[in-house]
Amino acid sequence: MEETRREVETLGSRAIVHMTDVAGAEVVERDAEAVEREFGPIDIWVNNAMATVFAPFDQVTPEEFKRATEAIYLDYVQ
């Protein structure tokens, strides 16, 4: 991400890298507000979220399944 930021700045624009855990809607909202304070309204938003659990299905806890589901789907479509 830093390489992309440098490339954007080399081309004459401003950019920031802001990594966040998208499994929590409150955190995403807070970080979006921080970006908007720096740059103004967000024109383009790119999410690339992935979470998974490596275990036999019957050993995955409900909490683990919920977190993976939220990171992959729910927070992607917010």
PESUL-V226900 format. One record per residue. N is the residue number from 1. PHI is phi as a letter, one per 20 degrees, with the letter a starting at -180 (* if undefined). D_CENTER is the distance of its C-alpha to the mean C-alpha in Angstrom with 1 decimal. Layout:
n	phi	d_center
N	PHI	D_CENTER
N	PHI	D_CENTER
This chain:
n	phi	d_center
1	*	12.4
2	f	15.3
3	f	17.7
4	f	16.1
5	g	16.1
6	f	19.8
7	f	20.6
8	g	19.4
9	f	21.5
10	f	24.4
11	e	24.5
12	o	25.0
13	d	21.7
14	d	19.5
15	b	16.0
16	c	13.7
17	d	11.0
18	c	8.5
19	e	6.5
20	b	5.2
21	e	5.7
22	f	4.3
23	f	8.0
24	c	9.4
25	g	9.8
26	f	11.8
27	f	9.4
28	f	7.0
29	f	10.5
30	f	11.9
31	f	9.5
32	f	10.1
33	f	13.7
34	f	13.9
35	f	12.9
36	f	15.4
37	f	18.0
38	e	17.9
39	d	17.8
40	n	18.7
41	g	17.3
42	f	14.2
43	e	15.8
44	c	13.2
45	c	9.5
46	d	8.0
47	d	5.2
48	b	6.2
49	d	5.9
50	b	9.2
51	b	11.3
52	b	15.1
53	c	18.3
54	e	21.2
55	a	24.3
56	g	27.1
57	g	26.1
58	f	28.7
59	d	27.2
60	e	23.7
61	f	23.6
62	g	22.5
63	f	19.9
64	f	18.4
65	f	18.5
66	f	16.9
67	f	13.9
68	f	13.5
69	f	14.1
70	f	11.7
71	f	8.6
72	e	10.2
73	d	11.7
74	g	11.7
75	f	8.1
76	f	8.0
77	e	11.1
78	f	10.7
